[in-house]
């Protein structure tokens, strides 16, 4: 359930209600990826700045104070951009917003620091349709099944590297309705559709992928073994 927070608009001097996700099921994959991009941008910039300061001031008696002040400044800029993203408020207006209101919004996002606890589902609902995780690929050992299952390995590595932005396409390839066959021409349309999936379903798929790695290796060995015999 999302939380409604009332924020004062600087331009109009009026209050506006802002819906803030409070659970993984409240946010879409597209929203989460956009948030991650903001965090990654600031993290990269902070690392670059810290490296410069270390080279320039490492011998200075004020080095620790400089680093401390810089980290505080970087965190302030990050919070400003996150607040702007969540509320839709212009960045220049965020600077004029009371710190209490900023903190009120950011505190709601504390759950993002907690690990998602998977429920072990093998399907999900979207726009009235049911899509199934690709368990059937792992029950057979034909060459065609091997080719499609190899996509699992690619997806697993991308998930481990934090590439949530590629998951809609991977899910479009691997998750299908009952009886649906793989259709390369339909992947782009499904990819756009799956960007609207909520993060609880995405995490379930991601955990499903990590659990398939041993099965994938078994299938790979079976295929290679058959190839040697032929």
VEXDREN-2710 file (C-alpha; in Angstrom, 1 decimal):
% VEXDREN-2710
k/r/px/py/pz
1/UNK/0.0/0.0/0.0
2/UNK/1.4/3.4/-1.0
3/UNK/1.5/6.3/1.4
4/UNK/0.1/9.8/0.6
5/UNK/2.3/12.6/1.8
6/UNK/1.3/16.2/1.6
7/UNK/4.0/18.5/0.2
8/UNK/3.9/22.3/-0.1
9/UNK/4.4/23.5/-3.7
10/UNK/6.8/26.4/-3.7
11/UNK/5.5/28.0/-6.9
12/UNK/1.9/28.1/-5.9
13/UNK/2.3/28.1/-2.2
14/UNK/-0.4/25.3/-2.1
15/UNK/-0.2/21.7/-0.8
16/UNK/-0.2/18.7/-3.1
17/UNK/-0.6/15.0/-2.3
18/UNK/2.2/12.8/-3.4
19/UNK/1.8/9.0/-3.6
20/UNK/5.0/7.2/-2.3
21/UNK/5.5/3.5/-2.6
22/UNK/6.0/1.8/0.7
23/UNK/6.4/-1.8/-0.5
24/UNK/8.0/-3.5/-3.5
25/UNK/4.6/-4.3/-4.9
26/UNK/3.8/-0.6/-5.0
27/UNK/6.5/0.3/-7.6
28/UNK/7.0/-0.7/-11.2
29/UNK/10.2/-2.0/-12.6
30/UNK/10.4/1.1/-14.8
31/UNK/10.1/3.4/-11.8
32/UNK/12.7/1.4/-9.8
33/UNK/15.2/1.4/-12.7
34/UNK/14.9/5.2/-13.0
35/UNK/15.6/5.6/-9.3
36/UNK/18.6/3.3/-9.6
37/UNK/20.0/5.4/-12.4
38/UNK/19.9/8.5/-10.2
39/UNK/21.7/6.6/-7.4
40/UNK/24.3/5.2/-9.8
41/UNK/24.9/8.7/-11.3
42/UNK/25.6/10.2/-7.9
43/UNK/27.7/7.2/-6.7
44/UNK/30.0/7.4/-9.8
45/UNK/30.4/11.2/-9.4
46/UNK/31.2/10.8/-5.7
47/UNK/33.8/8.1/-6.4
48/UNK/35.5/10.4/-9.0
49/UNK/35.5/13.4/-6.6
50/UNK/36.8/11.3/-3.7
51/UNK/39.6/10.0/-5.9
52/UNK/40.6/13.5/-6.8
53/UNK/40.5/14.8/-3.2
54/UNK/42.6/11.8/-2.1
55/UNK/45.3/12.7/-4.6
56/UNK/45.2/16.4/-3.9
57/UNK/44.8/16.5/-0.1
58/UNK/46.0/13.1/1.3
59/UNK/48.9/14.8/3.1
60/UNK/46.8/17.7/4.4
61/UNK/46.0/17.8/8.1
62/UNK/42.4/18.7/7.0
63/UNK/42.0/15.7/4.7
64/UNK/39.5/13.8/6.9
65/UNK/37.4/17.0/7.4
66/UNK/37.4/17.6/3.7
67/UNK/36.3/14.1/2.9
68/UNK/33.6/14.3/5.6
69/UNK/32.2/17.6/4.3
70/UNK/32.3/16.3/0.7
71/UNK/30.4/13.1/1.6
72/UNK/27.7/15.2/3.4
73/UNK/27.5/17.5/0.4
74/UNK/27.2/14.5/-2.0
75/UNK/24.5/12.9/0.1
76/UNK/22.6/16.1/0.1
77/UNK/22.6/16.3/-3.7
78/UNK/21.5/12.7/-4.0
79/UNK/18.6/13.2/-1.6
80/UNK/17.6/16.3/-3.5
81/UNK/17.5/14.4/-6.8
82/UNK/15.6/11.5/-5.2
83/UNK/13.1/13.9/-3.6
84/UNK/12.6/15.6/-7.0
85/UNK/12.1/12.3/-8.8
86/UNK/9.6/11.0/-6.3
87/UNK/7.5/14.2/-5.9
88/UNK/7.9/15.5/-9.4
89/UNK/9.0/18.8/-7.9
90/UNK/11.5/21.0/-9.8
91/UNK/15.1/20.7/-8.4
92/UNK/15.3/24.5/-7.9
93/UNK/12.2/24.3/-5.7
94/UNK/13.5/21.3/-3.7
95/UNK/16.2/23.6/-2.5
96/UNK/13.5/25.9/-0.9
97/UNK/11.6/23.0/0.6
98/UNK/11.8/22.5/4.4
99/UNK/14.2/19.7/5.4
100/UNK/11.4/18.2/7.5
101/UNK/9.3/17.6/4.4
102/UNK/12.3/16.1/2.5
103/UNK/13.1/13.8/5.3
104/UNK/9.4/12.8/5.6
105/UNK/9.5/11.5/2.0
106/UNK/12.9/9.9/2.1
107/UNK/12.2/8.0/5.4
108/UNK/9.4/6.2/3.6
109/UNK/11.9/4.6/1.3
110/UNK/13.9/2.9/4.1
111/UNK/12.4/-0.4/3.0
112/UNK/14.6/-0.2/-0.1
113/UNK/17.6/-1.1/2.1
114/UNK/15.9/-4.4/3.1
115/UNK/16.3/-7.6/1.2
116/UNK/13.2/-8.9/-0.6
117/UNK/11.9/-12.2/0.8
118/UNK/10.8/-14.4/-2.1
119/UNK/7.5/-16.3/-1.8
120/UNK/8.5/-18.9/-4.5
121/UNK/5.9/-18.1/-7.1
122/UNK/6.2/-19.5/-10.6
123/UNK/3.7/-17.2/-12.4
124/UNK/2.3/-13.7/-12.4
125/UNK/-0.7/-11.8/-13.5
126/UNK/-0.5/-8.8/-15.9
127/UNK/-3.4/-7.1/-17.6
128/UNK/-5.7/-10.1/-17.0
129/UNK/-3.2/-12.6/-18.4
130/UNK/-1.2/-15.2/-16.6
131/UNK/2.5/-15.6/-17.5
132/UNK/4.6/-18.6/-16.3
133/UNK/8.3/-18.8/-15.4
134/UNK/10.2/-21.0/-17.9
135/UNK/10.2/-24.2/-15.9
136/UNK/9.2/-26.4/-18.8
137/UNK/12.5/-25.6/-20.6
138/UNK/14.3/-27.4/-17.8
139/UNK/12.3/-30.6/-18.0
140/UNK/13.4/-31.4/-21.6
141/UNK/16.8/-31.8/-23.2
142/UNK/16.3/-31.1/-26.9
143/UNK/18.6/-28.8/-28.8
144/UNK/15.8/-26.2/-29.1
145/UNK/15.2/-26.3/-25.4
146/UNK/19.0/-25.9/-24.8
147/UNK/19.1/-22.8/-27.0
148/UNK/16.2/-21.2/-25.1
149/UNK/17.5/-22.3/-21.7
150/UNK/20.9/-20.7/-22.5
151/UNK/19.0/-17.4/-22.3
152/UNK/18.5/-18.2/-18.6
153/UNK/22.3/-18.1/-18.0
154/UNK/22.5/-14.7/-19.6
155/UNK/19.7/-13.4/-17.5
156/UNK/21.3/-14.8/-14.3
157/UNK/24.5/-13.0/-14.9
158/UNK/22.8/-9.7/-15.7
159/UNK/20.7/-9.9/-12.5
160/UNK/23.8/-10.6/-10.4
161/UNK/25.4/-7.5/-11.9
162/UNK/22.5/-5.4/-11.0
163/UNK/21.2/-5.0/-14.5
164/UNK/17.5/-4.6/-13.7
165/UNK/17.0/-2.5/-16.8
166/UNK/17.5/-5.6/-19.0
167/UNK/15.0/-7.8/-17.1
168/UNK/11.9/-6.7/-19.0
169/UNK/13.4/-8.0/-22.2
170/UNK/14.6/-11.2/-20.5
171/UNK/11.1/-11.8/-19.0
172/UNK/9.5/-11.1/-22.4
173/UNK/11.7/-13.9/-23.9
174/UNK/11.3/-16.4/-21.1
175/UNK/7.9/-15.8/-19.5
176/UNK/4.9/-16.9/-21.5
177/UNK/1.2/-17.7/-21.3
178/UNK/0.1/-21.3/-21.2
179/UNK/0.7/-22.8/-24.7
180/UNK/2.4/-19.7/-26.0
181/UNK/5.4/-20.4/-28.3
182/UNK/8.4/-18.1/-28.5
183/UNK/7.8/-15.3/-31.1
184/UNK/10.8/-13.1/-31.7
185/UNK/8.6/-10.4/-33.4
186/UNK/6.5/-10.1/-30.2
187/UNK/9.5/-9.5/-27.8
188/UNK/9.7/-5.7/-28.2
189/UNK/5.9/-5.3/-27.5
190/UNK/6.1/-7.6/-24.5
191/UNK/9.2/-5.8/-23.2
192/UNK/7.4/-2.5/-23.1
193/UNK/4.5/-4.2/-21.4
194/UNK/6.7/-5.9/-18.8
195/UNK/8.2/-2.6/-17.8
196/UNK/5.0/-2.0/-15.9
197/UNK/5.4/-5.1/-13.7
198/UNK/5.7/-4.4/-10.0
199/UNK/9.0/-5.1/-8.3
200/UNK/7.7/-8.0/-6.2
201/UNK/7.1/-10.0/-9.4
202/UNK/10.4/-9.0/-10.8
203/UNK/12.3/-10.1/-7.7
204/UNK/10.4/-13.4/-7.8
205/UNK/11.6/-13.9/-11.4
206/UNK/15.1/-12.9/-10.4
207/UNK/15.3/-15.4/-7.6
208/UNK/13.8/-18.0/-9.8
209/UNK/16.7/-17.4/-12.2
210/UNK/19.4/-17.8/-9.5
211/UNK/17.8/-21.1/-8.5
212/UNK/17.9/-22.4/-12.0
213/UNK/21.7/-22.2/-12.4
214/UNK/22.5/-25.8/-11.3
215/UNK/19.6/-27.1/-13.5
216/UNK/21.0/-25.1/-16.5
217/UNK/24.5/-26.7/-16.0
218/UNK/22.9/-30.1/-15.9
219/UNK/21.1/-29.5/-19.1
220/UNK/24.3/-28.1/-20.7
221/UNK/26.2/-31.3/-19.7
222/UNK/23.5/-33.5/-21.1
223/UNK/23.5/-31.7/-24.4
224/UNK/27.3/-31.7/-24.7
225/UNK/27.3/-35.4/-23.8
226/UNK/24.8/-36.2/-26.6
227/UNK/26.8/-34.2/-29.1
228/UNK/30.0/-36.1/-28.3
229/UNK/28.1/-39.4/-28.9
230/UNK/26.8/-38.2/-32.3
END
